[in-house]
Amino acid sequence: MVSAVRPDTPSSHSNDTTAATSDSAAPLSLPQGFGTRAIHTASNANPETGAVIPPISLSTTYKQDAIGVHKGFEYTRSDNPNRRDFEELLASLEAGGKSALALASGSSATALVINSLGPKAHVLSVNDVYGGTARYLTKVASFTQGVETTFADLENASDEEIAASFRPQHQNCLDNTFLSPFYSSPLLLGADLVIHSITKYINGHSDVLMGAIILPQPSPSKPDAVTLDQRLRFLQNAVGAVPGAYDSWLAQRGAKTLQLRMKTHGTNALAVARFLQTRGRGLGLVDEVIYPGLASTSRGHYRLVRDHLLSPHARRWIDKGVWEGVSSHGPNSEDEGIPFGGMVSFRIAHPTTPSLRQATLTDPSSTAERFLTSTHIFTLAESLGGVEGLAELPAKMTHGGLPVEAREALGISSSLIRLSVGVEDIEDILVDLERALRWAVHGEKWDGASSSKAPDDDVVSD
Ligand SMILES: *Cc1c(COP(=O)(O)O)cnc(C)c1O
């Protein structure tokens, strides 16, 4: 089995995931798939009580039999059983992973990695990096550590330009939050470390704030992985950026269903993207759709996604083709695409009635806002990755902190809407979207069957 254990983890934490007795031979050599690892890694029946689910270990301190003689835990900031189990699970889920650190938030994971660079480091970042990361680099690390950051437009730069920006001592750190370890395996593509906001897909239920750093198996090309792990762990303990025991336990419970959720997030998001691209544009409700898994919407990245960026386990699932039945809920199922995460963005069309057009003159985001305040399945809220659908206006919400010029350069206009597609029934999701879009753009009341035009001057949302 794949069981990534920290070098200093006592052997009592090795996994016994078979139905056989714990002294039966060779469970460690059985290969296990992504879904099996998610459920069984570091989730062992309690040896004292037989409880199938490990207890939550709330104690902050641990008894020593003699000075320095203990069962591997001293004080909860340094290590805690629930955190250790969850870290072992993370290292196993992120393909190519050897060890993991769980942290108080995704932001603290980013800060810890940047902290570990020391003074006057250089950072090369994508220009559309998570806003909190850009904020930490430009408004904190630049002052406290003299870190210098170059923001690169990776989408439009040539391979030569990108290669020329790298310096030999650069380490590659990838934020894999949006795709989750199910769809993308950056460590297998050469990343030196991966960070996650566990808050999003890995916990998946919008009730835990947590982050993680995952390091690769040491190899000739990654000789420093163990030293880096030790340096980050030392720094984490010194800074105290640790998650609580209860949150670690909850996040491990959430991660057990990561595979089930990500498959449905992906098939639902693909169906939503197809629906917006064909019916949405056909009805004049939508101008542009962005989903990297749909060939006709992906700004030219579909082949890269399909041929190179999928994790091995997502590729096996997609190659089997068993998800197509779900995606054919889209009105145009011959439109080539694959599930690739649950995030879909689109530009809502300009309104068609005079009064709605008038409203956009005073507030260009009013059409988007009418849509966002009239969906029932999608909740207007920041964040992403939970089982429930969320929708938001990046220009005023998640990306509201960016300077206007930066927002415009990234295409974040007042008509751009971001959906975190949930795992609800796809039929209900599509009806919810069409109903809210018809209301926002055409002023039309539509219940999925009939439709009637709202009074022309009725511009407030229902
Ligand atoms: C949310 C998020 C973060 C920050 O994580 P928190 O858990 O909110 O601190 C970092 N990167 C990405 C891509 C995110 O979506």
The ligand as an SDF file (V2000), in Angstrom:
LIG
                    3D

 15 15  0  0  0  0  0  0  0  0999 V2000
   -8.6060   29.8620   -0.1090 C   0  0  0  0  0  0  0  0  0  0  0  0
   -7.3000   29.7550   -0.8030 C   0  0  0  0  0  0  0  0  0  0  0  0
   -6.0870   30.0150   -0.1440 C   0  0  0  0  0  0  0  0  0  0  0  0
   -6.0280   30.4720    1.2970 C   0  0  0  0  0  0  0  0  0  0  0  0
   -6.4880   29.4780    2.1420 O   0  0  0  0  0  0  0  0  0  0  0  0
   -7.2090   29.7920    3.5680 P   0  0  0  0  0  0  0  0  0  0  0  0
   -7.4670   28.4290    4.0800 O   0  0  0  0  0  0  0  0  0  0  0  0
   -8.4260   30.6020    3.2800 O   0  0  0  0  0  0  0  0  0  0  0  0
   -6.2240   30.5710    4.3740 O   0  0  0  0  0  0  0  0  0  0  0  0
   -4.9100   29.8720   -0.8630 C   0  0  0  0  0  0  0  0  0  0  0  0
   -4.9150   29.5150   -2.1590 N   0  0  0  0  0  0  0  0  0  0  0  0
   -6.0620   29.2670   -2.8230 C   0  0  0  0  0  0  0  0  0  0  0  0
   -6.0030   28.8870   -4.2600 C   0  0  0  0  0  0  0  0  0  0  0  0
   -7.2820   29.3790   -2.1820 C   0  0  0  0  0  0  0  0  0  0  0  0
   -8.4170   29.1490   -2.8480 O   0  0  0  0  0  0  0  0  0  0  0  0
  1  2  1  0
  2  3  1  0
  2 14  2  0
  3  4  1  0
  3 10  2  0
  4  5  1  0
  5  6  1  0
  6  7  2  0
  6  8  1  0
  6  9  1  0
 10 11  1  0
 11 12  2  0
 12 13  1  0
 12 14  1  0
 14 15  1  0
M  END
$$$$
